[in-house]
Amino acid sequence: MSDLHHMGVAELAALLQTKQVSAVEVATRFLARLGGNPHNAFLDVNSEVTLEQARASDAKLAAGTAGPLEGVPIAHKDVFVTKDFVTTAGSKILSGYRSPFDATVVRKLRDAGMVTLGKLNCDEFAMGSSNENSAFGAVSNPWETSHVPGGSSGGSAAAVAARLTPAASGTDTGGSIRQPAAFCGITGIKPTYGRASRYGMVAYASSLDQAGPMARSAEDCALLLSAMCGPDVDRDSTSLDVPAEDFSSDLLSPLATAGREGGPLVIGVPEEWSEWSEGGLRNNDVSFDVLLPLTNALHQLIQLGAKVKRIHLADGNLAIPVYYIVACAEASSNLSRFDGVKFGHRAAQYGDLLDMYQKTRSEGFGAEVKRRIMTGAYVLSHGYYDAYYLQAQKIRRMIADDFQRAFAQCDVIAGPVAPTTAWKLGEKADDPVANYLADIFTLPASLAGLPCMSLPVGLGEGNMPVGMQLIGNYLDEARLLNVAHQFQMAHPELHNAQPGSLA
Amino acid sequence: MSAAKLVHGYEVVIGFETHTQLATQSKIFSRASTAFGAEPNTQACAVDLALPGTLPVMNRAAVECAIQLGLALGSHIAPRSVFARKNYFYPDLPKGYQISQFEIPVVQGGAVSFFLDGEPKTVRLVRAHLEEDAGKSLHEDASLGGGGQSGIDLNRAGTPLLEIVTEPDMRSSEEAVAYAKELHKIVTWIGMCDGNMQEGSFRCDANVSVRKPGTPLGTRREIKNLNSFKFMQQAIDFEVRWQIEQIEDGHAIQQATVLFNPDTGETRAMRTKEDAADYRYFPDPDLPLLVIAPEWVERVRSEMTELPRAMAERFVRNYGLPEYDAATLTQSKGMAAYFEQTVKACGQPKLASNWIMGEVSRRMNADGIDIEQSPVSAARLGALISRIYDSTISNNAAKDVFDALWNVSGDLVVDAGALSTVDAIIEAKGLKQMNDSGELEKIIDEVLAAHPKNVEEYKAGNAKALNGLVGPIMKASKGKANPAQVNDLLKKKLG
């Protein structure tokens, strides 16, 4: 089959289960596409390991013991530790590091039958929104290679968009799944905090980090998310003790009856993000080429039976300072273990212990990581803790309460993912604050721990993809995927659009 | 609180921080074993090594130890407490932070009560909090020909600790040692800590300051890692003298952490407050609140062993023992159990108490052994006591039998019942009292006939004349006559 690499997870799974194609055939096709490492998306591949896994999948398919996603390829963001591939988290300090165990998410996807293609580039320790903070080079956007793919899961988004893999794992701390998904025209979902185990994820900000799938459609994401999630309370104390769920079960509900008590689905649009009036969206801080596809998407959802309602998220503007206090505080502590003593990089020449620490960490960490460690150490310092960290925790609770008031009036919340489409490589590289400000729409749901996703709704200037963000209440992933799938069924041209380079 | 003992006109003020290692099978946040003495780094799993992606998961058994201590000391057990990270870099601290409790500890308040020279004392607790231990750094001494390298052993990393912190309530080194001994007794009694001070299972830090009576608290210095009661007293005494000398010489005391050197008997500062690190404590986002429901506390309470104070009260109430006896017998769990088994075997609590506090303790001290190693089992002591009570042997003869049991018990047939063992020794040594009145009467008649003068004096009203008769009767019976029976028979014959 010549168009194997254009197929999604669901299609490939069906072909494999019905033995119209073998796992080795599929793996071979994708491995061939990875040659030369297009877009610098991959950090490690090992075709022997991949083909070995594919052969095992074929044996299971033959024996009738196959998992639901048997033989379907996936690649993992490099913050998931893996036994069979190097794990660097995009950092020089972990150059060549090999974990003695697989992350729970990696293991669960293997248990579902997926074949691992390799590890994907990302911003160092998932800190960034352009993938330019990787110690192993930037990733280019398949839609326009002079542009960033977004971040921090930039390698994941670029690889799916460029059809180098049908599926990728990502992690989202402040938007790291949603924003690159939007920039690369794919679909990605971050579940409720605690749904997917953090065991084996190199920690950035523990109270925010959450794994999720990135693929081309909501249907594929539902299949992947069902395999990834589930309680892991013996290894991760923040893992939610709720049973695994089939997130595909609600995909087909019509939106006209998908709301509460069988009424129409009510979509809330926060006025503070983009004012919904007279059928249009207005916001001076959001680029017009982003607002237009979003407006169209809302109208298309109305045609599918949904209702759109104005809501308020008053404290959302505080999300940026709160996020950069909380995340940096946690990061400054989480990254202390990279000290050159036990694993990873150690300076070649040093005097005493302090010198070893200073040289090792100065050499091993990139500028953005150092910036966040210093910010975090500062806000936790004696005399500053109350003014920064404690205050931020209080506002974080207010933001979560805001959402609960909003969900009293609507079923899901819709809005932009980012104020603009993907910017040019290097454009904001020297301006960290400009990068931080671009996170404005993704941070609130992260701080509240809510499930949220991005789906492609069209193209902006220069044919760069635009994503729409959907946010659901806690554990409401199935509803988000239902809305996205209904939209994608009605307008398949949007999520099936592909970068010009592939045509 | 009674008037404080002054040293050269200064009042001594001491507070304690004690790290007790909890007797759990596995570590506080991982599944690795806590067993002591294994080859370096063989008992450290991925979590203990802080490998990327690892996360802590609370060990329930460690929480139960904290609940037990809280119940034993009358503390408040926090229904919600918080784990925090204490951030600092050191090679034997793999994560670069220690997980501890900072603002809201699991055990709050409570007190330790004990007697010092017969006077009741109470030391109040501030708190007790759960935390993980660090690993060990082993430094090669370059001056001794080593390479000056440092080795890290992470076997101890993640071992559960409960740090027990007191108010500055102690006023002398003796009181401090008595507190430490009492706390040691309690933690080993309830089984939350094995109390092995040499292996570091019970490590005390003493905060010591001095002041003129009635003035505010002086600046304290903290003596770290006191791992024997002897060193504890020496170190505090030295520190007190040193601080008084400094003040008398016009020097202010600088807050500092000091170490005690047992070889020189001196304390020496290792760091002053100026070098104090900012630990940047904050709640650990990897661990949710530690929630302890009332049901959990009640379950632990119902499964908990009887505490020494409650047991002593019961001994007074049920066995009619004096308070002194009850307090002495509840100094250790083994001693109390030995007493109760002895009573069960003989039914004579006061006799059992006298024997355990007397002969048994004397022999244990002489041999330097604990009650658990006593060669005389409680069953045999009970059998011995029943033979005293039923007049088979005299108290003096019983001491002979006890010595025989203590010394030769290894040779005795082990499966013989305690009573038959005791009886066999009585028989072999010919210690049985002469309780046959026919034989005794014959001896008495002979003695009366041989001492007519004493008989006359007694009949004339001199009661003491009887003593002159008892002696020859006992002698004639070769000591086997029962003195009480001799008395009765004499009075009957002369009456």
HADDOCK unambig.tbl for C-alpha pairs under 7 A between the chains (distance, minus, plus):
assign (segid A and resid 81 and name CA) (segid B and resid 53 and name CA) 6.84 0.50 0.50
assign (segid A and resid 199 and name CA) (segid B and resid 53 and name CA) 5.53 0.50 0.50
assign (segid A and resid 199 and name CA) (segid B and resid 54 and name CA) 5.82 0.50 0.50
assign (segid A and resid 199 and name CA) (segid B and resid 55 and name CA) 6.35 0.50 0.50
assign (segid A and resid 200 and name CA) (segid B and resid 52 and name CA) 6.89 0.50 0.50
assign (segid A and resid 200 and name CA) (segid B and resid 53 and name CA) 3.71 0.50 0.50
assign (segid A and resid 200 and name CA) (segid B and resid 54 and name CA) 5.92 0.50 0.50
assign (segid A and resid 201 and name CA) (segid B and resid 53 and name CA) 4.58 0.50 0.50
assign (segid A and resid 202 and name CA) (segid B and resid 52 and name CA) 5.23 0.50 0.50
assign (segid A and resid 202 and name CA) (segid B and resid 53 and name CA) 4.49 0.50 0.50
assign (segid A and resid 203 and name CA) (segid B and resid 53 and name CA) 6.26 0.50 0.50
assign (segid A and resid 206 and name CA) (segid B and resid 285 and name CA) 5.76 0.50 0.50
assign (segid A and resid 206 and name CA) (segid B and resid 286 and name CA) 6.21 0.50 0.50
assign (segid A and resid 207 and name CA) (segid B and resid 285 and name CA) 5.41 0.50 0.50
assign (segid A and resid 234 and name CA) (segid B and resid 57 and name CA) 6.70 0.50 0.50
assign (segid A and resid 235 and name CA) (segid B and resid 55 and name CA) 6.54 0.50 0.50
assign (segid A and resid 235 and name CA) (segid B and resid 57 and name CA) 6.29 0.50 0.50
assign (segid A and resid 236 and name CA) (segid B and resid 55 and name CA) 5.93 0.50 0.50
assign (segid A and resid 236 and name CA) (segid B and resid 57 and name CA) 6.52 0.50 0.50
assign (segid A and resid 237 and name CA) (segid B and resid 57 and name CA) 5.56 0.50 0.50
assign (segid A and resid 237 and name CA) (segid B and resid 286 and name CA) 6.58 0.50 0.50
assign (segid A and resid 237 and name CA) (segid B and resid 287 and name CA) 5.82 0.50 0.50
assign (segid A and resid 237 and name CA) (segid B and resid 288 and name CA) 6.85 0.50 0.50
assign (segid A and resid 238 and name CA) (segid B and resid 286 and name CA) 6.42 0.50 0.50
assign (segid A and resid 238 and name CA) (segid B and resid 287 and name CA) 6.65 0.50 0.50
assign (segid A and resid 238 and name CA) (segid B and resid 288 and name CA) 6.64 0.50 0.50
assign (segid A and resid 333 and name CA) (segid B and resid 87 and name CA) 6.80 0.50 0.50
assign (segid A and resid 336 and name CA) (segid B and resid 95 and name CA) 6.28 0.50 0.50
assign (segid A and resid 336 and name CA) (segid B and resid 96 and name CA) 4.82 0.50 0.50
assign (segid A and resid 337 and name CA) (segid B and resid 50 and name CA) 6.79 0.50 0.50
assign (segid A and resid 337 and name CA) (segid B and resid 94 and name CA) 6.08 0.50 0.50
assign (segid A and resid 337 and name CA) (segid B and resid 95 and name CA) 4.44 0.50 0.50
assign (segid A and resid 337 and name CA) (segid B and resid 96 and name CA) 5.14 0.50 0.50
assign (segid A and resid 341 and name CA) (segid B and resid 91 and name CA) 6.31 0.50 0.50
assign (segid A and resid 380 and name CA) (segid B and resid 280 and name CA) 5.14 0.50 0.50
assign (segid A and resid 381 and name CA) (segid B and resid 278 and name CA) 6.74 0.50 0.50
assign (segid A and resid 381 and name CA) (segid B and resid 280 and name CA) 5.23 0.50 0.50
assign (segid A and resid 382 and name CA) (segid B and resid 278 and name CA) 6.43 0.50 0.50
assign (segid A and resid 382 and name CA) (segid B and resid 280 and name CA) 6.53 0.50 0.50
